[in-house]
Amino acid sequence: MARDLIELREMDLSTLVEELRATKQEALNLRFRNATGQLDDTAALTKTRRQIARISMLIRQREIAAAEAAGE
């Protein structure tokens, strides 16, 4: 799931939404593994949360741009 911001910006909206869904599922799995003590890399939780924030930001930017284009 780890993608950098450049790769994410090249994706279309539907792909970003799918990537967001998959990343949220990964975060859920990491939280369960952390709660049961099976997670060795606890930094993965932070990385995944930040990835969710990046993807959400890009989706929101595109929504704003579409609304501005429709308003003009």
HELIX and SHEET records of a PDB file:
HELIX    1   1 LEU A    5  GLU A   10  1                                   6    
HELIX    2   2 LEU A   13  ALA A   35  1                                  23    
HELIX    3   3 ALA A   43  GLY A   71  1                                  29    
END                                                                             
